[in-house]
Amino acid sequence: MIGMLGLIASLILLIYLTMRGINIIIAAIFSAILVALTGGLNLETALTEHYMTGFTSYFASWFLIFLLGAIFGKIMQATRAADSIANWVKNTLGPSRAVFAVVAAAAIMTYGGVSLFVVGFAVYPIAVSLFKVANLPHRFIPVALVFGSISFTMTAPGSPEIQNLIPTEFFGTKPTAGGVIGVIMALLIMVVGGWWLGRMVKKAVQNGEVFSLPNDTSSKTADEMAASIEFEAQRPETGSIDKKYPNIIFAVLPLVTVIAMLNTISNFTSSTGAALISLATGILMACVLMFNFLQEFWGALAKGAQDALVAVGNTCAVVGFGSVAAQVTAFDTVVDTLVNIPGPPLMGLAIAVTLICGITGSASGGLGIALPILSPIYLAQGLDPGAMHRISALASGGLDSLPHNGYVVTTIRAICGETHKRSYGPIFMLSVVLPTIVLVLAVILYSIF
């Protein structure tokens, strides 16, 4: 009983400290200490062996992917390719489709392998411009960015994102695993989510909400705001997009190359090796095609390396905590309960992964904790590895988007300057509720077919 209470308390502590803004590495260590003490583990062994084994194993497996992914994102930013894509989407779709334009820009770059955080910072200025001209509430920009970045792109078949690559290691699958059902699930999230987001924005506008920056303390009326925005929209743009940004074809080619090479080379080598080759090729292609726009090449590499260390370090800390938690008897009890849930066998896998990702507030961290333990159990049952891969990926993209998720916090606060109170509701609907519903549907379909 004490062990179970300690396990629950350690999880609550991890969530609480993270939401309080405490560094995730520190929060994970404190939580690991609590679960070790209440679970009857030797504290020294728990930290120096179990915690560090989980930490270093994840680092060794995935650091190079994080590194090349972060560098690729920084090179796309340094060459202004990311800006070119965002502006092309803006000019193609126009202010009348502002919400869809923001989602599309984020989705194109994320599915092409660009780091989430680079996407957020690159698309936000474009989003502000579009939302201002269309006079749409600023508080919906965070959900547009989050929905386009993680709700369907990171879990879809063929995606180069880490959440789609981790299952390949444990199930022996390829990034395209999951077949037609996986594609349908991704499209379902995209279409239903896009419709839902549009409806929420339309309802807010009908209720009298207008564009206003979070720190805008002016007392403009809706009519004054609309008049001001109409004047801004009629002003001619200065400068030529072709001169300010790389050609859109050159900007998109590295993204297409990464996706095409990943899903081709993975048929002949490991998915990890294919990801490394495709990302390295994308970096090289971006540098060659947009050399005239490239600024601070070595600086981009250095910043990418720093970002990769922070991202992988944070995830490793969560995995280390999970490794300690996995040593206590209460954890075995929880796993046995989930594995033996009545219904389709895939349901237990789906619930386990989504709960762990929700607890840790990290899709990749949750997968790193859950799959080493669960994959042997479910593989032994003779289930289809492709179905397990796609269920695991989809499950990682549900409860991970709770308020303490790192990307959610960064997008709302650091990128958009918003608050959870104003902005998190729509994010919860589109990045937690909708993917969870689709996950249940995917379990049913995979169990039938």
Secondary structure, 3 states (H helix, E strand, C coil): CHHHHHHHHHHHHHHHHHHCCCCHHHHHHHHHHHHHHHCCCCHHHHHHHHHHHHHHHHHHHHHHHHHHHHHHHHHHHHCCHHHHHHHHHHHHHCHHHHHHHHHHHHHHHHHCCCCHHHHHHHHHHHHHHHHHHHCCCHHHHHHHHHHHHHHCCCCCCCCCCHHHHHHHHHHCCCCCCCHHHHHHHHHHHHHHHHHHHHHHHHHHHHCCCCCCCCCCCCCCCHHHHHHHHHHHHHCCCCCCHHHHCCCHHHHHHHHHHHHHHHHHHCCCCCHHHHHHHHHHHHHHHHHHHCHHHCCCHHHHHHHHHHHHHHHHHHHHHHHHHHHHHCCCHHHHHHHHHHHCCCCCHHHHHHHHHHHHHHHHCCHHHHHHHHHHHHHHHHHCCCCCHHHHHHHHHHHHCCHHHCCCCHHHHHHHHHHCCCCHHHHHHHHHHHHHHHHHHHHHHHHHHHHHC
